[in-house]
Structures are given as C-alpha cells and as structure tokens.
C-alpha cells in the first residue's frame, strides 16, 4: 500500500539571478512531474523584498504546476 499523502514542501531560495531563478523553477516543475505527478502546487517567483507577499499569495508571477483532476 502506498504511503499516506500528508506531506507538503515549502522552499525559499534567495540571492539568485533572474536566469538562476528561472532555471530552478523549470527544474522544480520537471522533478514534480517525475516524482509526484498527481500532487498539486503553486510556485511564485519574485524579488527578494517580495518574499512576504509571495508567502501570502499576493504575487504576480505564479506558475500552477498541477491542475485538479475531475
């Protein structure tokens, strides 16, 4: 029987260039698709000063990395 699905993951990575942040976003999405294809999630990217807003879902650049299955 598969493990209980009660885990979550939060990451905050700072001091990256725009290119590094974009690459990390890309690689995170690829890893999510490989290791947790049915998991749902949201990724936000922004400036260092906007971390509080990113955590409160008040961000503009959002990538949904999964859609709810009907």
N, C-alpha and C positions, 0 to 999 in steps of 0.2 A: 504494500500500500504506500502511496506517495506521502511525503511529509505534509504536515499541516501548513496551510498557506496563511501564516500570520506574521510574516516578516516584512519590513519596509527598509528602504535605504535612502539616506539624505547625504548629499555631498556638497561641500562648498570649497571650491578651488579658487585661489586668488593669485595675483601677481603673474598673469599671463598676457600675452599679446592677443590681438584680435584673431590672428591666424591660429595661435595655440588653442584659444577657446573654441574656435570653430572645429578644429580637428578633434578636440576632446569630446565635443557634442556628437560629432559624427561617429567616433569610436564607441561612445557610450550607447548610442542607438543601435549600432551593429551588435554589441555584446548583449544588449537587452533582447534583441530579436533571436539571438542564438541560444541564450541560457534561460530566458523567461518569456517565451513568445506569447503567452496568454496574460502576462502582467500588464497593468495599466500604469501610466505615469505621465509626468509633465516635466520638461526641462526649461529652465529660464536662464538666459544669458544677459549680462548687463555689466555696467561699470562697477568698480569696487565700492563706490559710495552708495550704490543702489541695493546692496545686499539685503538690507532690512525690507525694502519693498519687494524684492524677489521672493523672500520667505513668506510674505503676506499676500502673494498672488497679485500684487499691484504692478506687474511688469508688462512691458510691451512686446518684447521678443520672447515668444513662447513656442515651444515645439511639443505637440502632443505626440507621444511615442507609442501610443496604442489607442485603439478605439474599442468601445464596449461592443461585444458581440451580441447580436439579437437572438 
